[in-house]
């Protein structure tokens, strides 16, 4: 399971976030696992 840290923009645990892998622009969906300070720790759910 890959975890990524992203800046927390008022995300909540369990929220799904659509985004891109930087530099290659592959669309992905992230699920917020937990919040650590100003970072949201997310799991890569799947590559769209």
MODELLER restraints for C-alpha pairs under 7 A, 6 or more apart:
rsr = mdl.restraints
at = mdl.atoms
rsr.add(forms.Gaussian(group=physical.xy_distance, feature=features.Distance(at['CA:1:A'], at['CA:43:A']), mean=6.94, stdev=0.5))
rsr.add(forms.Gaussian(group=physical.xy_distance, feature=features.Distance(at['CA:2:A'], at['CA:43:A']), mean=5.88, stdev=0.5))
rsr.add(forms.Gaussian(group=physical.xy_distance, feature=features.Distance(at['CA:2:A'], at['CA:44:A']), mean=6.00, stdev=0.5))
rsr.add(forms.Gaussian(group=physical.xy_distance, feature=features.Distance(at['CA:3:A'], at['CA:41:A']), mean=6.60, stdev=0.5))
rsr.add(forms.Gaussian(group=physical.xy_distance, feature=features.Distance(at['CA:3:A'], at['CA:42:A']), mean=5.47, stdev=0.5))
rsr.add(forms.Gaussian(group=physical.xy_distance, feature=features.Distance(at['CA:3:A'], at['CA:43:A']), mean=4.67, stdev=0.5))
rsr.add(forms.Gaussian(group=physical.xy_distance, feature=features.Distance(at['CA:3:A'], at['CA:44:A']), mean=6.50, stdev=0.5))
rsr.add(forms.Gaussian(group=physical.xy_distance, feature=features.Distance(at['CA:4:A'], at['CA:41:A']), mean=5.79, stdev=0.5))
rsr.add(forms.Gaussian(group=physical.xy_distance, feature=features.Distance(at['CA:4:A'], at['CA:42:A']), mean=5.27, stdev=0.5))
rsr.add(forms.Gaussian(group=physical.xy_distance, feature=features.Distance(at['CA:4:A'], at['CA:43:A']), mean=6.42, stdev=0.5))
rsr.add(forms.Gaussian(group=physical.xy_distance, feature=features.Distance(at['CA:5:A'], at['CA:39:A']), mean=6.02, stdev=0.5))
rsr.add(forms.Gaussian(group=physical.xy_distance, feature=features.Distance(at['CA:5:A'], at['CA:40:A']), mean=5.63, stdev=0.5))
rsr.add(forms.Gaussian(group=physical.xy_distance, feature=features.Distance(at['CA:5:A'], at['CA:41:A']), mean=4.69, stdev=0.5))
rsr.add(forms.Gaussian(group=physical.xy_distance, feature=features.Distance(at['CA:5:A'], at['CA:42:A']), mean=6.24, stdev=0.5))
rsr.add(forms.Gaussian(group=physical.xy_distance, feature=features.Distance(at['CA:6:A'], at['CA:39:A']), mean=5.52, stdev=0.5))
rsr.add(forms.Gaussian(group=physical.xy_distance, feature=features.Distance(at['CA:6:A'], at['CA:40:A']), mean=5.32, stdev=0.5))
rsr.add(forms.Gaussian(group=physical.xy_distance, feature=features.Distance(at['CA:6:A'], at['CA:41:A']), mean=6.65, stdev=0.5))
rsr.add(forms.Gaussian(group=physical.xy_distance, feature=features.Distance(at['CA:7:A'], at['CA:38:A']), mean=6.09, stdev=0.5))
rsr.add(forms.Gaussian(group=physical.xy_distance, feature=features.Distance(at['CA:7:A'], at['CA:39:A']), mean=4.64, stdev=0.5))
rsr.add(forms.Gaussian(group=physical.xy_distance, feature=features.Distance(at['CA:7:A'], at['CA:40:A']), mean=6.01, stdev=0.5))
rsr.add(forms.Gaussian(group=physical.xy_distance, feature=features.Distance(at['CA:8:A'], at['CA:38:A']), mean=5.28, stdev=0.5))
rsr.add(forms.Gaussian(group=physical.xy_distance, feature=features.Distance(at['CA:8:A'], at['CA:39:A']), mean=4.70, stdev=0.5))
rsr.add(forms.Gaussian(group=physical.xy_distance, feature=features.Distance(at['CA:8:A'], at['CA:40:A']), mean=4.89, stdev=0.5))
rsr.add(forms.Gaussian(group=physical.xy_distance, feature=features.Distance(at['CA:12:A'], at['CA:32:A']), mean=6.85, stdev=0.5))
rsr.add(forms.Gaussian(group=physical.xy_distance, feature=features.Distance(at['CA:13:A'], at['CA:32:A']), mean=5.01, stdev=0.5))
rsr.add(forms.Gaussian(group=physical.xy_distance, feature=features.Distance(at['CA:13:A'], at['CA:33:A']), mean=5.57, stdev=0.5))
rsr.add(forms.Gaussian(group=physical.xy_distance, feature=features.Distance(at['CA:13:A'], at['CA:34:A']), mean=5.55, stdev=0.5))
rsr.add(forms.Gaussian(group=physical.xy_distance, feature=features.Distance(at['CA:14:A'], at['CA:31:A']), mean=5.80, stdev=0.5))
rsr.add(forms.Gaussian(group=physical.xy_distance, feature=features.Distance(at['CA:14:A'], at['CA:32:A']), mean=5.09, stdev=0.5))
rsr.add(forms.Gaussian(group=physical.xy_distance, feature=features.Distance(at['CA:14:A'], at['CA:33:A']), mean=6.18, stdev=0.5))
rsr.add(forms.Gaussian(group=physical.xy_distance, feature=features.Distance(at['CA:15:A'], at['CA:31:A']), mean=5.63, stdev=0.5))
rsr.add(forms.Gaussian(group=physical.xy_distance, feature=features.Distance(at['CA:15:A'], at['CA:32:A']), mean=5.46, stdev=0.5))
rsr.add(forms.Gaussian(group=physical.xy_distance, feature=features.Distance(at['CA:16:A'], at['CA:29:A']), mean=6.65, stdev=0.5))
rsr.add(forms.Gaussian(group=physical.xy_distance, feature=features.Distance(at['CA:16:A'], at['CA:30:A']), mean=5.50, stdev=0.5))
rsr.add(forms.Gaussian(group=physical.xy_distance, feature=features.Distance(at['CA:16:A'], at['CA:31:A']), mean=4.53, stdev=0.5))
rsr.add(forms.Gaussian(group=physical.xy_distance, feature=features.Distance(at['CA:16:A'], at['CA:32:A']), mean=6.55, stdev=0.5))
rsr.add(forms.Gaussian(group=physical.xy_distance, feature=features.Distance(at['CA:17:A'], at['CA:29:A']), mean=5.64, stdev=0.5))
rsr.add(forms.Gaussian(group=physical.xy_distance, feature=features.Distance(at['CA:17:A'], at['CA:30:A']), mean=4.98, stdev=0.5))
rsr.add(forms.Gaussian(group=physical.xy_distance, feature=features.Distance(at['CA:17:A'], at['CA:31:A']), mean=6.28, stdev=0.5))
rsr.add(forms.Gaussian(group=physical.xy_distance, feature=features.Distance(at['CA:18:A'], at['CA:28:A']), mean=5.94, stdev=0.5))
rsr.add(forms.Gaussian(group=physical.xy_distance, feature=features.Distance(at['CA:18:A'], at['CA:29:A']), mean=4.45, stdev=0.5))
rsr.add(forms.Gaussian(group=physical.xy_distance, feature=features.Distance(at['CA:18:A'], at['CA:30:A']), mean=6.18, stdev=0.5))
rsr.add(forms.Gaussian(group=physical.xy_distance, feature=features.Distance(at['CA:19:A'], at['CA:27:A']), mean=5.78, stdev=0.5))
rsr.add(forms.Gaussian(group=physical.xy_distance, feature=features.Distance(at['CA:19:A'], at['CA:28:A']), mean=5.40, stdev=0.5))
rsr.add(forms.Gaussian(group=physical.xy_distance, feature=features.Distance(at['CA:19:A'], at['CA:29:A']), mean=6.08, stdev=0.5))
rsr.add(forms.Gaussian(group=physical.xy_distance, feature=features.Distance(at['CA:20:A'], at['CA:26:A']), mean=5.29, stdev=0.5))
rsr.add(forms.Gaussian(group=physical.xy_distance, feature=features.Distance(at['CA:20:A'], at['CA:27:A']), mean=4.46, stdev=0.5))
rsr.add(forms.Gaussian(group=physical.xy_distance, feature=features.Distance(at['CA:20:A'], at['CA:28:A']), mean=5.53, stdev=0.5))
rsr.add(forms.Gaussian(group=physical.xy_distance, feature=features.Distance(at['CA:21:A'], at['CA:27:A']), mean=6.60, stdev=0.5))
rsr.add(forms.Gaussian(group=physical.xy_distance, feature=features.Distance(at['CA:21:A'], at['CA:28:A']), mean=6.95, stdev=0.5))
rsr.add(forms.Gaussian(group=physical.xy_distance, feature=features.Distance(at['CA:27:A'], at['CA:47:A']), mean=6.07, stdev=0.5))
rsr.add(forms.Gaussian(group=physical.xy_distance, feature=features.Distance(at['CA:27:A'], at['CA:48:A']), mean=5.61, stdev=0.5))
rsr.add(forms.Gaussian(group=physical.xy_distance, feature=features.Distance(at['CA:28:A'], at['CA:46:A']), mean=5.88, stdev=0.5))
rsr.add(forms.Gaussian(group=physical.xy_distance, feature=features.Distance(at['CA:28:A'], at['CA:47:A']), mean=4.37, stdev=0.5))
rsr.add(forms.Gaussian(group=physical.xy_distance, feature=features.Distance(at['CA:28:A'], at['CA:48:A']), mean=5.48, stdev=0.5))
rsr.add(forms.Gaussian(group=physical.xy_distance, feature=features.Distance(at['CA:29:A'], at['CA:44:A']), mean=6.11, stdev=0.5))
rsr.add(forms.Gaussian(group=physical.xy_distance, feature=features.Distance(at['CA:29:A'], at['CA:45:A']), mean=5.47, stdev=0.5))
rsr.add(forms.Gaussian(group=physical.xy_distance, feature=features.Distance(at['CA:29:A'], at['CA:46:A']), mean=5.71, stdev=0.5))
rsr.add(forms.Gaussian(group=physical.xy_distance, feature=features.Distance(at['CA:29:A'], at['CA:47:A']), mean=6.49, stdev=0.5))
rsr.add(forms.Gaussian(group=physical.xy_distance, feature=features.Distance(at['CA:30:A'], at['CA:42:A']), mean=5.80, stdev=0.5))
rsr.add(forms.Gaussian(group=physical.xy_distance, feature=features.Distance(at['CA:30:A'], at['CA:43:A']), mean=5.53, stdev=0.5))
rsr.add(forms.Gaussian(group=physical.xy_distance, feature=features.Distance(at['CA:30:A'], at['CA:44:A']), mean=4.65, stdev=0.5))
rsr.add(forms.Gaussian(group=physical.xy_distance, feature=features.Distance(at['CA:30:A'], at['CA:45:A']), mean=5.30, stdev=0.5))
rsr.add(forms.Gaussian(group=physical.xy_distance, feature=features.Distance(at['CA:31:A'], at['CA:42:A']), mean=5.25, stdev=0.5))
rsr.add(forms.Gaussian(group=physical.xy_distance, feature=features.Distance(at['CA:31:A'], at['CA:43:A']), mean=5.27, stdev=0.5))
rsr.add(forms.Gaussian(group=physical.xy_distance, feature=features.Distance(at['CA:31:A'], at['CA:44:A']), mean=6.55, stdev=0.5))
rsr.add(forms.Gaussian(group=physical.xy_distance, feature=features.Distance(at['CA:31:A'], at['CA:45:A']), mean=6.24, stdev=0.5))
rsr.add(forms.Gaussian(group=physical.xy_distance, feature=features.Distance(at['CA:32:A'], at['CA:40:A']), mean=6.42, stdev=0.5))
rsr.add(forms.Gaussian(group=physical.xy_distance, feature=features.Distance(at['CA:32:A'], at['CA:41:A']), mean=5.88, stdev=0.5))
rsr.add(forms.Gaussian(group=physical.xy_distance, feature=features.Distance(at['CA:32:A'], at['CA:42:A']), mean=4.26, stdev=0.5))
rsr.add(forms.Gaussian(group=physical.xy_distance, feature=features.Distance(at['CA:32:A'], at['CA:43:A']), mean=6.46, stdev=0.5))
rsr.add(forms.Gaussian(group=physical.xy_distance, feature=features.Distance(at['CA:33:A'], at['CA:41:A']), mean=5.67, stdev=0.5))
rsr.add(forms.Gaussian(group=physical.xy_distance, feature=features.Distance(at['CA:33:A'], at['CA:42:A']), mean=5.22, stdev=0.5))
rsr.add(forms.Gaussian(group=physical.xy_distance, feature=features.Distance(at['CA:33:A'], at['CA:43:A']), mean=6.54, stdev=0.5))
rsr.add(forms.Gaussian(group=physical.xy_distance, feature=features.Distance(at['CA:34:A'], at['CA:40:A']), mean=6.16, stdev=0.5))
rsr.add(forms.Gaussian(group=physical.xy_distance, feature=features.Distance(at['CA:34:A'], at['CA:41:A']), mean=5.34, stdev=0.5))
rsr.add(forms.Gaussian(group=physical.xy_distance, feature=features.Distance(at['CA:35:A'], at['CA:41:A']), mean=5.94, stdev=0.5))
